Amino acid sequence: MKWRNIAIIVCGLTIHLYAQGDIIFFSESSDPTYYDPSWGFQSGGSYLERSGPGSDKFPVDTKHPYLGHHSLRLHWQSVNGGDWGIAVASPGWPGHDLTTYDSIIYWINSPQSVMQYDLPAMELEDTSNKHSTRIWIGDYFGGVDGDSLSWQRIAIPINAFGPGLQNCDFSRIKTIFHYQQHPDGIVHIVWIDEIRAKKIGGSTNIPQRPVNISATGYDSRIDLKWDLDTDPILAGYFIYRSSLPSGPFVRINSILHETHIYSDFLGQNNQTYYYYCTATNQSLQESAASDTVYATSHPMSEEELLTSVQEAIFRYFYDYGHPVSGLARERKGRGNLETCASGGTGFGLMAIVIGSERGFVSRDSAASRVLKILRFLQDQTTRYHGAWSHWINGTTGATIPFSQYDDGGDLVETSYLVQGLLTVRQYFDQNNMVEEEIRTRATQMWENVEWSWYRKDSGNFLYWHWSPNYGWTMNMRVVGFNEAMIVYLLAIASPTYGVPASLYYNGWASSSNYATPLPNTFYGIRQWVGPPLGGPLFFTHYSFLGFDPRHKQDQFCNYFDNNRNISLIQWKYCINNPYHHAGYDSLTWGLTASDDPFGYSAHAPYSNDNGTITPTAAISAMAYTPEQSIATLKHFYFHYGPQLWGEFGFKDAFNLNQNWFADSYIAIDQGPMIVMMENYRSQLCWNLFMANAEIPQMLNAIGWTVDIEPENEPIIHEFILHQNFPNPFNSATQIQFSLNKTGKVSLEIYDLLGQKIKVIYDNQTMPSGEHKVIFVAENLPSGVYFYKLSTKTQSNFKKMVLIR
């Protein structure tokens, strides 16, 4: 996410929600107090709550959304001789053609029941302000049940409205009006959300039953998965659970579940449950039930838990990837399902590599998906002097404007995508047609990015945007220190459209974030570059998913040290908690760009801290601060899991001041978590990206110093290496060791002749405490083998025997 344009993002996300073709009259609001494309009135003693400029707008409620962050609050009192009415339109007040749609649909809830008799009336209005005939909602809905935890669906047939005396034009419908109906004199409050026109079709169109359902037990949870179904009549799924195979089964989701993966966070272990699910259409008619499956939750080691978290995040990019292109969708939770993110796709390419390496999918499947993405990016997406736009339509490849003038190339998002391209180019190194094509296409797209074009005036700076419609109107220089260092590194590294290495210091490092008096010290921790206290933590993540900051430095600092210390400064800031936000402590920390109760914002210490904690902040810092980050991951998981965990891992954010937990996932928040966790665990993406020949050449051109050790790197002087179990073993055995402090270790397997046959850990930073790892012998023959644990100052080995 960009550090600019934060204010316009919410507007950009209100285009569509789930089903393609829906006409959206309300989904989200750009303001958390009122919905701008609305207008209301009251007269004659009746009351209607209104807000906003002119006090004539629909009030917005942030505490009771059906989906996303906002609902509309309809608060009225109808009396004899009075009247009220309020209209809602799509952003921009456009006219919509409803002639091919059959229903007006929305969801309703209330803190107390609203009887059928008390429901309001409804009209449609066209762009010439001509009104349809008026209908009474009570003819189509039996009343609101008063259970504030349960949302109900209202469906009004469009053919119930006539053109009326004003001859309303149903091909240009602008607003949906609610009006006073029966003057009951009672004060009513309801929340309404997701107002849209839909084409439902006949009631006989029921989705197919879910097939190939499976259940897998993890620590404190059980995950379900079944085959993806892209049938357009599918609205979602209901999940049923029982403690006995014979039932009774109880539905456990009150709101339709949209994806073909479900995570039932139980909060307990050794619990066995049985499940089935059904698919529903828009009328909530259910299919036949799936097969019944079961699983048992069970305790997991730290390593197993980290792997399971990565696997859940991996699903966002693999299972939730766009079905046509494979690109990473911008988000889940609201927004247009066609909107894919170029930068998020770069992160997703790295996530798929991790999924292959850790066995979440086969290498062949991972390669096939990567090639699908690369073909789409190269053959179908619109590019601007080689750069991609921020948002891409996942079906057509066309640009989706990010803002009015941001409808062309985005060099920063492009750099994140190229970071992923160079990573997959190194990983898929086998000599077969698929992997050869991956390497060829990745190389061609990397070499086709015209970095030099984005110098604009051939000066010292690279520019963020260029548009064929607006040229350089955005006029944003890329200067540091922020999330965009990778832009200059790649531009200088480019073998085809490179820029002078002098731009690194004269452009990127020319801002006040690099100026004296630096370094600064906060909470006794040194910071070399960046805004005071580091800013939002994504500054330390996005450019370093592939680019390895260890063992090298420019004229200012070693960026591993700088990023680690910024992470620790944020950790200390949240412990200090100067604004006294609920929940902040040594285990609940991490401020960065994310959703929050009021919309979307780039959260940072002091300058923008509203109490929102974002899991990606602390978890993506794991490569820098493993001890603090792993402890926080466990705290998020075990303490907040029922509210914070879902089918794709940790949801985007939470704010305990507001007792608010996001229901959303965002690609650029999910991606850094899985990648930086892997860079901590195995350095996989760091090693792959840095293996590209252009990268060390670039560092040499700029004048970086390499092969240095990070400042104050902890060194382990004591450890205990245990005997493997079982021993002798057949195919697999467990190796266990204990560290007295956090530091770097290597674990390697040797045969009887002293030849190294397997590297389990390669100079990897590991936290203090007990560690267990499973060694799988794969195709090794029977015999005597040795495993060796090493630190910087000592090593030890033990013998093990393999018997087939």
C-alpha positions in Angstrom: 0.0 0.0 0.0 1.2 3.5 -0.8 1.9 6.0 1.9 -0.1 8.5 -0.1 -3.7 8.5 -1.3 -4.8 6.8 2.0 -7.9 9.1 2.1 -9.2 7.9 -1.3 -8.9 4.2 -0.7 -12.2 3.6 1.0 -14.0 5.3 -1.9 -12.2 3.1 -4.3 -13.2 0.0 -2.5 -17.0 0.6 -2.7 -17.3 -0.3 -6.3 -18.7 -3.9 -5.9 -18.8 -6.7 -3.4 -19.2 -10.4 -4.2 -21.4 -11.3 -7.2 -20.4 -10.0 -10.6 -23.1 -7.9 -12.2 -24.7 -6.7 -9.0 -25.6 -3.0 -9.0 -24.4 -1.6 -5.7 -26.4 1.2 -4.1 -24.7 0.9 -0.7 -21.8 -1.2 0.5 -19.4 1.1 2.3 -19.1 4.8 3.1 -16.1 7.1 2.6 -17.1 8.9 5.8 -17.7 6.9 9.0 -20.6 9.2 10.1 -22.7 9.8 7.0 -23.2 8.4 3.5 -22.7 11.2 1.0 -24.8 9.9 -2.0 -28.1 10.2 0.0 -30.8 12.7 0.8 -33.6 12.7 3.4 -36.4 14.9 4.8 -38.9 15.0 7.6 -42.2 17.0 8.0 -45.3 17.5 10.1 -44.0 16.1 13.4 -42.5 12.8 12.0 -38.8 12.2 12.8 -36.0 10.9 10.7 -32.4 10.9 11.9 -30.0 12.7 9.4 -26.4 13.8 9.6 -23.6 15.2 7.5 -23.3 18.5 5.6 -26.8 20.2 5.5 -28.1 17.6 8.0 -29.8 15.7 5.2 -27.6 12.6 4.8 -28.1 8.9 5.7 -26.3 8.3 9.1 -23.6 5.6 9.0 -23.2 3.0 11.8 -19.7 1.5 12.4 -20.6 -0.9 15.2 -23.2 -3.0 13.4 -22.1 -3.8 9.8 -23.3 -6.9 8.0 -20.2 -6.9 5.9 -17.2 -4.6 5.8 -17.1 -1.6 8.2 -20.4 0.3 7.8 -24.1 0.0 7.7 -26.8 2.6 7.3 -28.8 3.6 10.4 -32.5 4.1 9.6 -33.9 5.8 12.7 -37.5 7.1 12.4 -40.8 7.9 14.1 -44.0 8.1 12.0 -46.9 10.2 13.2 -50.3 11.3 11.8 -50.0 14.3 9.5 -46.3 13.8 9.2 -44.0 12.3 6.6 -40.4 11.4 6.1 -38.3 9.9 3.3 -34.7 9.1 2.6 -32.9 8.1 -0.6 -29.7 6.2 -1.2 -27.6 6.2 -4.5 -24.4 4.7 -5.7 -21.3 6.9 -5.4 -21.5 9.6 -8.0 -25.3 9.4 -8.2 -25.3 7.4 -11.6 -28.3 6.1 -13.3 -28.5 2.2 -13.5 -30.4 0.1 -16.0 -32.6 -2.2 -13.8 -34.5 -3.7 -16.8 -32.4 -6.9 -16.7 -32.5 -7.3 -12.9 -35.3 -8.9 -10.9 -34.8 -8.0 -7.3 -33.8 -5.2 -4.8 -31.9 -7.0 -2.1 -30.5 -5.8 1.3 -29.8 -7.0 4.8 -31.5 -5.7 7.9 -30.9 -5.9 11.6 -32.2 -4.1 14.7 -31.6 -3.9 18.5 -35.4 -4.6 19.0 -38.1 -6.1 16.9 -39.9 -4.2 14.2 -43.4 -5.6 13.5 -44.4 -6.2 9.9 -47.1 -3.5 10.1 -44.4 -0.9 11.2 -42.1 -1.4 8.1 -41.6 1.5 5.8 -42.5 1.9 2.1 -40.2 2.1 -0.9 -39.9 3.8 -4.3 -37.4 4.0 -7.1 -36.3 7.3 -8.7 -34.7 7.9 -12.1 -32.1 10.5 -13.1 -34.8 12.9 -14.1 -36.2 12.7 -10.5 -39.3 10.8 -11.7 -40.6 8.3 -9.2 -42.0 4.8 -9.6 -45.1 3.6 -7.8 -44.7 3.0 -4.1 -44.7 -0.4 -2.5 -44.9 -1.5 1.1 -42.0 -3.6 2.3 -44.3 -5.5 4.6 -45.9 -7.2 1.5 -42.5 -9.0 1.0 -41.0 -9.2 4.5 -42.5 -10.4 7.8 -40.7 -8.0 10.2 -37.3 -7.7 12.0 -36.7 -10.3 14.7 -34.9 -8.0 17.2 -31.9 -10.3 17.6 -29.0 -7.9 17.1 -26.7 -10.7 16.3 -28.8 -12.0 13.4 -29.1 -10.3 10.0 -32.2 -10.9 7.8 -32.5 -10.6 4.1 -35.1 -8.4 2.4 -35.9 -9.2 -1.3 -38.3 -6.9 -3.2 -39.2 -7.9 -6.8 -38.4 -5.0 -9.2 -41.5 -5.8 -11.2 -43.5 -4.8 -8.1 -42.7 -1.2 -8.9 -44.6 0.4 -11.8 -43.5 3.4 -13.8 -46.3 5.4 -12.2 -47.9 8.7 -13.2 -44.4 10.3 -13.7 -43.4 7.4 -16.1 -40.2 6.5 -14.2 -37.5 5.2 -16.5 -36.2 1.9 -15.2 -33.2 2.0 -17.5 -31.9 5.0 -15.5 -32.6 4.4 -11.8 -30.7 6.8 -9.6 -32.0 6.2 -6.1 -33.9 3.9 -3.8 -36.2 5.7 -1.4 -37.6 4.6 1.9 -40.8 6.5 3.1 -43.1 6.7 6.0 -45.9 4.1 5.7 -48.0 3.6 8.9 -48.1 6.4 11.5 -47.6 4.1 14.5 -45.9 6.8 16.7 -43.2 4.3 17.7 -39.4 5.1 17.5 -37.7 2.5 15.4 -34.0 1.9 14.7 -32.8 -0.6 12.1 -29.4 -1.1 10.4 -29.4 -1.9 6.7 -26.4 -3.0 4.6 -25.4 -4.2 1.1 -28.3 -2.6 -0.8 -28.1 -3.9 -4.4 -30.0 -4.9 -7.5 -29.6 -8.5 -8.3 -30.6 -11.0 -10.9 -31.7 -13.9 -8.8 -33.6 -16.0 -11.3 -36.0 -18.8 -10.6 -36.3 -20.4 -7.2 -35.6 -23.8 -8.7 -31.9 -22.8 -9.4 -30.2 -24.4 -6.5 -26.4 -24.9 -6.4 -24.8 -28.3 -6.5 -23.9 -29.9 -3.2 -20.3 -29.2 -2.1 -18.0 -32.1 -3.0 -14.7 -33.5 -1.8 -15.0 -32.0 1.6 -12.2 -32.7 4.1 -11.5 -31.8 7.7 -8.1 -31.3 9.3 -7.3 -30.8 12.9 -4.8 -28.2 14.1 -4.0 -26.6 17.4 -7.3 -25.2 18.8 -9.1 -25.4 15.5 -10.4 -27.6 12.7 -10.3 -26.5 9.1 -12.7 -27.6 6.4 -12.1 -27.5 2.6 -14.1 -28.5 -0.4 -14.0 -28.0 -4.1 -14.3 -24.5 -5.5 -17.6 -23.9 -7.3 -17.8 -20.9 -9.7 -21.5 -21.3 -10.5 -23.0 -17.8 -10.7 -26.1 -18.8 -8.8 -24.0 -19.7 -5.7 -24.3 -17.2 -2.9 -22.4 -18.9 -0.2 -22.3 -21.8 2.3 -23.8 -22.9 5.6 -21.6 -25.0 7.9 -23.1 -27.6 10.3 -21.3 -29.2 13.2 -22.0 -32.0 15.7 -20.1 -33.7 18.5 -21.5 -37.0 17.4 -21.5 -38.7 14.0 -25.3 -39.2 14.2 -26.0 -35.6 15.2 -27.8 -33.4 16.0 -26.0 -31.0 13.6 -26.2 -27.3 14.3 -25.5 -24.5 11.9 -22.4 -22.6 13.2 -22.3 -19.6 10.8 -25.2 -17.0 11.0 -23.9 -15.1 8.0 -23.3 -16.8 4.6 -19.7 -18.0 4.3 -18.3 -17.0 0.9 -15.3 -19.2 0.3 -14.8 -23.0 0.0 -12.5 -23.0 3.1 -13.8 -22.7 6.6 -11.7 -22.5 9.8 -13.6 -23.4 13.0 -11.6 -21.9 15.8 -12.6 -23.9 18.9 -10.0 -22.5 21.4 -9.6 -26.0 22.8 -7.6 -29.2 21.9 -8.6 -32.8 21.9 -12.0 -31.9 20.6 -13.5 -34.1 17.9 -16.3 -32.7 15.7 -18.3 -33.8 12.7 -19.2 -31.5 9.9 -21.1 -31.1 6.7 -21.9 -28.0 4.6 -24.5 -26.9 2.1 -24.4 -24.4 -0.8 -27.1 -21.7 -1.1 -28.4 -19.4 -3.8 -29.4 -15.8 -3.3 -32.7 -16.8 -1.9 -30.9 -18.9 0.8 -32.3 -22.1 -0.7 -29.8 -24.8 0.3 -28.3 -27.6 -1.7 -28.2 -31.2 -0.6 -25.6 -31.7 2.2 -22.0 -32.6 1.5 -20.5 -35.7 2.9 -19.9 -35.7 6.6 -16.3 -35.5 7.8 -14.6 -35.2 11.1 -11.3 -34.2 12.7 -9.7 -33.6 16.2 -8.0 -30.5 17.4 -4.6 -31.2 19.0 -1.6 -29.4 20.5 1.2 -28.4 18.1 4.8 -27.5 18.5 6.0 -24.0 17.8 7.4 -25.1 14.4 4.1 -26.8 13.5 2.1 -23.8 14.5 4.2 -21.5 12.4 3.8 -23.8 9.4 0.0 -24.0 9.9 -0.2 -20.2 10.0 1.8 -19.9 6.8 -0.4 -22.5 5.1 -3.5 -20.6 6.0 -2.0 -17.4 4.6 -0.9 -19.3 1.5 -4.6 -20.2 0.8 -5.3 -16.5 0.3 -3.1 -16.4 -2.8 -3.7 -19.9 -4.1 -7.3 -20.8 -3.2 -8.6 -17.2 -3.3 -6.6 -16.1 -6.3 -8.6 -14.8 -9.2 -10.1 -17.9 -11.0 -9.3 -16.5 -14.5 -5.9 -15.0 -14.1 -4.6 -16.3 -10.9 -3.7 -12.8 -9.8 -3.9 -11.9 -6.1 -7.2 -10.2 -5.4 -6.9 -6.8 -3.7 -8.9 -7.9 -0.7 -11.5 -10.1 0.8 -14.3 -8.6 2.9 -15.6 -5.9 0.5 -14.6 -4.5 -2.8 -14.9 -5.7 -6.4 -13.9 -9.3 -6.8 -12.4 -8.4 -10.2 -9.9 -6.0 -8.6 -6.5 -7.5 -8.4 -3.3 -5.9 -7.0 -0.1 -5.9 -9.0 2.1 -5.5 -5.9 0.0 -8.1 -4.0 0.5 -10.5 -7.0 4.2 -10.1 -6.6 3.9 -11.0 -3.0 1.6 -13.9 -4.0 4.2 -15.3 -6.4 6.6 -15.6 -3.5 3.9 -17.2 -1.3 3.3 -19.8 -4.0 7.0 -20.6 -4.0 6.8 -21.1 -0.2 3.7 -23.3 -0.6 5.7 -25.5 -3.0 8.7 -25.7 -0.8 6.7 -26.6 2.3 4.5 -29.0 0.5 1.2 -27.1 0.8 0.8 -27.9 -2.9 3.0 -30.0 -5.3 5.7 -28.3 -7.2 3.9 -29.1 -10.5 0.8 -27.4 -9.2 2.7 -24.4 -8.0 4.5 -24.1 -11.3 1.3 -24.4 -13.2 -0.3 -21.6 -11.2 2.7 -19.4 -11.5 2.8 -19.9 -15.3 -0.9 -19.0 -15.5 -0.2 -15.7 -13.7 2.8 -14.9 -15.8 1.0 -15.6 -19.1 -1.8 -13.3 -18.0 0.6 -10.5 -16.9 2.5 -10.7 -20.1 -0.2 -11.4 -22.7 -3.3 -9.7 -21.3 -2.6 -6.9 -18.9 -2.2 -3.3 -20.0 1.2 -1.9 -19.3 2.6 1.6 -19.4 6.2 1.7 -20.6 6.6 -1.8 -19.1 5.1 -0.9 -15.7 1.8 -2.3 -14.4 -1.1 -0.3 -12.9 -1.8 -0.6 -9.2 -5.1 -2.3 -9.8 -5.8 -4.8 -12.6 -9.1 -6.4 -13.7 -8.5 -10.1 -13.1 -10.6 -11.2 -16.0 -9.7 -8.7 -18.8 -6.3 -7.4 -17.7 -7.5 -3.8 -18.1 -6.5 -1.1 -15.6 -8.8 -0.3 -12.8 -8.0 3.3 -11.8 -6.7 3.7 -8.2 -7.8 7.3 -8.2 -8.7 10.0 -10.7 -5.2 10.6 -12.0 -3.7 7.2 -11.0 -4.9 5.3 -14.0 -1.6 4.3 -15.6 1.7 2.9 -14.6 2.6 2.5 -10.9 6.4 2.1 -10.5 6.3 1.2 -6.8 3.7 -1.6 -7.2 5.6 -2.7 -10.3 8.7 -3.1 -8.2 6.9 -5.4 -5.8 5.7 -7.5 -8.8 9.2 -7.7 -10.3 10.6 -8.7 -6.9 8.2 -11.7 -7.2 9.2 -12.4 -10.8 12.9 -12.6 -10.0 12.1 -14.9 -7.1 10.1 -17.4 -9.2 12.8 -17.2 -12.0 15.3 -18.6 -9.5 13.1 -21.2 -7.8 11.7 -22.9 -10.9 15.0 -24.1 -12.2 14.1 -27.5 -13.6 14.5 -28.4 -17.3 10.9 -29.0 -18.3 8.6 -27.0 -20.5 6.6 -25.3 -17.7 9.5 -24.2 -15.6 11.5 -23.1 -18.7 8.6 -20.9 -19.8 8.4 -19.4 -16.3 12.0 -18.4 -16.5 11.6 -17.0 -20.0 8.5 -15.0 -19.3 9.8 -13.7 -15.9 13.0 -12.5 -17.6 11.2 -10.9 -20.5 8.8 -9.0 -18.3 11.6 -7.9 -15.9 13.7 -6.6 -18.9 10.7 -4.8 -20.4 10.1 -2.5 -17.5 11.2 0.9 -18.7 12.6 2.2 -15.4 14.4 5.0 -17.2 11.2 6.4 -18.6 10.0 7.1 -15.0 12.9 9.5 -14.5 10.4 12.0 -16.2 13.0 14.7 -16.8 16.1 12.6 -16.8 16.8 14.1 -13.3 17.9 12.4 -10.1 14.5 11.1 -9.2 12.2 8.3 -10.2 8.5 9.1 -10.3 5.7 7.0 -8.8 3.1 7.3 -11.6 2.6 8.0 -15.3 -0.7 8.0 -17.1 -1.4 8.1 -20.8 -4.4 10.3 -20.0 -2.9 12.6 -17.4 0.9 12.3 -18.0 2.9 13.2 -14.9 0.0 15.0 -13.1 0.5 13.0 -9.9 4.1 14.3 -9.9 5.2 12.1 -6.9 8.9 11.6 -6.6 10.0 8.3 -5.0 12.2 9.4 -2.1 13.1 7.5 1.1 13.1 6.2 3.6 9.8 4.4 3.1 8.5 1.2 1.5 10.0 2.0 -2.0 13.7 1.4 -1.7 13.3 -1.6 -4.0 12.3 0.7 -6.8 15.8 2.3 -7.0 17.5 -1.0 -6.5 15.7 -2.7 -9.4 15.9 0.4 -11.6 19.7 0.5 -11.2 19.9 -3.3 -11.6 17.9 -3.4 -14.9 20.0 -4.7 -17.8 17.8 -3.0 -20.4 16.4 0.2 -19.1 18.7 0.9 -16.2 19.2 4.3 -14.5 22.5 5.7 -13.2 23.6 4.3 -9.8 24.0 8.0 -8.7 20.2 8.2 -8.4 20.4 6.1 -5.2 22.1 8.8 -3.2 21.0 11.8 -5.2 17.4 10.8 -5.5 16.3 8.1 -3.1 18.5 9.1 -0.1 18.1 12.9 -0.6 15.1 13.4 1.7 15.0 14.5 5.3 14.5 10.9 6.4 18.2 10.5 5.6 19.4 13.9 6.8 21.1 14.9 10.0 20.6 14.8 12.9 20.7 11.0 12.3 20.9 8.5 13.8 18.3 9.1 16.5 17.6 7.1 19.6 14.2 6.2 20.9 13.6 4.2 24.1 17.4 3.6 24.1 17.3 2.0 20.7 19.2 3.5 17.8 17.6 4.3 14.5 19.7 5.3 11.5 17.3 6.4 8.8 13.5 6.9 8.5 10.9 9.1 10.0 10.9 9.5 13.8 10.2 6.1 15.4 10.2 4.5 12.0 6.7 5.2 10.7 4.3 2.4 9.8 6.1 -1.0 9.8 5.4 -1.8 6.2 8.3 0.5 5.4 10.6 -2.3 6.8 8.8 -5.1 4.9 7.8 -4.5 1.3 11.3 -3.8 -0.1 12.8 -6.6 1.9 10.7 -9.6 1.0 13.3 -10.6 -1.6 16.1 -8.1 -1.0 18.2 -9.5 1.9 19.3 -6.6 4.1 21.8 -8.7 6.1 25.5 -8.5 5.8 25.6 -5.4 3.7 25.2 -1.6 4.1 25.2 1.7 2.2 26.7 4.9 3.4 24.1 5.2 6.1 23.5 1.9 7.7 22.9 -1.8 7.6 19.2 -2.1 6.9 18.7 -5.3 8.8 19.9 -3.4 11.9 17.7 -0.4 11.0 14.6 -2.5 10.3 15.2 -4.6 13.4 15.5 -1.5 15.6 12.5 0.2 14.1 10.5 -3.0 15.0 11.9 -2.9 18.5 11.1 0.8 18.8 7.5 0.1 17.9 7.4 -2.8 20.4 8.7 -0.4 23.1 6.2 2.2 22.0 3.3 -0.1 22.5 4.6 -1.2 25.9 4.9 2.5 26.8 1.4 3.1 25.3 1.4 6.9 25.5 -2.2 7.3 24.4 -3.4 4.6 26.9 -5.1 2.4 24.2 -6.8 -0.8 25.3 -4.7 -3.9 25.1 -1.3 -2.5 24.1 1.5 -4.4 25.8 4.6 -6.5 25.0 2.4 -9.1 23.3 -0.1 -6.8 21.6 1.8 -4.4 19.3 2.3 -3.5 15.7 1.2 -0.4 13.8 1.0 -0.3 10.0 -1.3 0.4 7.1 -4.6 -1.5 7.4 -8.3 -1.4 7.9 -9.5 0.1 11.1 -13.0 0.8 12.6 -13.2 4.1 10.7 -12.0 3.0 7.3 -8.3 2.5 6.2 -5.2 4.3 7.5 -1.4 4.0 7.7 -1.0 3.7 11.5 2.2 4.8 13.1 3.6 5.8 16.5 2.3 9.1 17.8 1.5 10.6 14.3 -1.4 8.2 13.5 -2.2 5.9 16.4 -5.9 5.3 17.0 -5.6 2.0 18.9 -5.6 -0.3 15.8 -3.2 -3.2 16.0 -2.5 -5.0 12.6 -1.1 -8.6 12.8 1.0 -8.2 9.7 3.1 -5.5 11.5 4.5 -7.7 14.3 4.4 -11.0 12.4 6.2 -9.7 9.3 8.9 -8.4 11.7 9.7 -12.0 12.6 12.8 -11.9 10.4 14.1 -9.1 12.5 12.7 -9.7 16.0 11.9 -13.4 16.2 11.5 -13.6 20.0 9.0 -10.7 20.2 7.2 -11.6 17.0 6.7 -15.3 17.7 5.4 -14.5 21.2 3.0 -12.0 19.7 1.9 -14.5 17.0 1.1 -17.0 19.7 -0.8 -14.4 21.7 -2.9 -13.3 18.7 -3.6 -16.9 18.0 -4.5 -18.3 21.4 -5.9 -15.2 23.0 -7.8 -13.5 20.2 -8.2 -16.5 17.8 -12.1 -16.8 18.0 -12.4 -13.1 16.8 -9.1 -12.7 14.8 -8.6 -16.0 13.0 -10.3 -17.1 9.7 -9.9 -19.3 6.7 -6.9 -17.3 5.5 -5.1 -16.8 8.8 -5.2 -13.7 10.9 -7.7 -11.1 9.8 -6.5 -7.6 8.9 -6.6 -5.7 12.2 -8.4 -5.2 15.5 -9.0 -2.2 17.8 -9.8 -3.0 21.4 -10.9 0.5 22.2 -13.8 -0.1 19.9 -14.1 -3.8 20.6 -13.7 -4.2 16.8 -12.2 -7.0 14.8 -11.9 -6.7 11.0 -13.6 -9.2 8.8 -11.2 -8.4 5.9 -8.0 -9.7 4.4 -5.8 -7.6 2.2 -3.2 -9.0 -0.2 -0.4 -6.6 0.7 -0.9 -7.4 4.4 -1.1 -11.2 4.0 1.9 -11.4 1.7 4.6 -10.0 3.9 3.5 -12.3 6.8 4.1 -15.6 4.9 7.3 -14.3 3.2 9.0 -12.8 6.2 8.1 -15.7 8.3 9.9 -17.9 5.8 12.8 -15.5 5.6 13.2 -16.0 9.3 12.7 -19.8 9.1 14.8 -20.7 6.1 15.8 -17.4 4.3 14.1 -19.0 1.2 12.9 -15.8 -0.6 16.0 -13.8 0.4 18.3 -16.5 -1.0 16.3 -16.9 -4.2 16.0 -13.2 -5.0 19.7 -12.4 -4.2 20.8 -15.3 -6.5 19.8 -13.2 -9.5 23.1 -12.0 -11.1 21.8 -8.5 -11.6 21.5 -7.8 -7.8 25.1 -8.1 -6.7 26.2 -6.1 -9.8 23.7 -3.4 -8.7 25.1 -3.3 -5.2 28.6 -3.0 -6.5 27.6 -0.1 -8.8 26.0 1.9 -6.0 29.0 1.2 -3.7 27.4 -0.9 -1.0 29.7 -2.7 1.4 28.9 -6.4 1.6 29.9 -9.3 3.8 29.5 -7.4 7.1 27.8 -8.8 10.2 24.7 -7.1 11.6 25.4 -4.9 14.6 25.0 -6.6 18.0 24.1 -9.9 16.4 23.6 -12.4 19.3 26.0 -15.4 19.3 25.0 -18.7 21.0 27.8 -20.0 23.2 25.8 -22.8 24.8 23.4 -25.4 23.4 22.3 -29.0 24.1 21.9 -31.5 21.2 19.8 -34.5 22.1 19.8 -38.0 20.6 17.4 -38.4 17.8 14.2 -40.4 18.4 13.5 -43.1 17.3 17.0 -44.4 16.7 17.4 -46.6 14.8 14.6 -45.2 12.6 12.8 -46.1 9.4 12.2 -43.2 7.0 11.8 -40.4 9.6 13.2 -39.3 13.0 12.9 -36.4 15.3 16.0 -34.2 16.1 15.8 -32.1 19.2 18.1 -29.3 20.6 18.0 -26.6 23.2 19.4 -23.1 22.9 20.2 -20.8 25.9 19.6 -17.7 23.9 18.3 -16.4 20.5 20.9 -16.7 17.7 22.0 -18.3 14.5 22.4 -22.0 14.1 23.0 -24.5 11.3 21.7 -28.1 11.3 23.2 -30.5 8.7 23.1 -34.2 7.9 26.2 -36.1 6.8 26.8 -39.7 5.6 29.4 -42.0 7.0 32.0 -40.7 4.5 31.5 -37.1 5.7 29.6 -35.9 2.7 26.9 -33.4 3.4 23.5 -34.7 2.2 21.0 -32.4 3.7 20.9 -28.8 5.1 17.9 -28.4 7.5 18.9 -24.9 8.9 21.5 -22.7 7.2 22.8 -20.0 9.6 19.2 -19.4 10.7 18.2 -17.2 13.6 16.4 -19.3 16.2 14.8 -18.2 19.4 15.9 -19.6 22.8 14.3 -22.7 24.1 13.6 -26.2 22.9 13.4 -27.0 19.2 12.2 -30.1 17.4 12.5 -30.9 13.7 11.5 -34.0 11.7 14.2 -35.4 9.4 12.7 -37.4 6.5 15.3 -39.7 5.0 13.4 -39.8 1.6 15.4 -42.1 -0.7 18.5 -42.6 1.5 19.7 -46.2 1.8 20.1 -47.9 5.2 23.2 -47.0 7.0 24.9 -44.8 9.6 24.4 -41.0 9.4 25.4 -38.0 11.5 23.6 -34.8 12.3 25.6 -31.7 13.2 24.4 -28.6 15.0 26.7 -25.5 14.7 26.8 -21.9 16.0 29.4 -19.2 15.2 31.7 -20.5 18.0 31.1 -24.2 18.4 29.5 -27.3 16.9 28.4 -30.8 18.0 27.2 -33.9 16.3 25.5 -37.2 17.0 25.1 -40.5 15.2 21.9 -42.0 14.0 21.1 -45.3 12.2 18.6 -45.7 9.3 17.2 -49.2 8.8 14.8 -49.7 5.8 
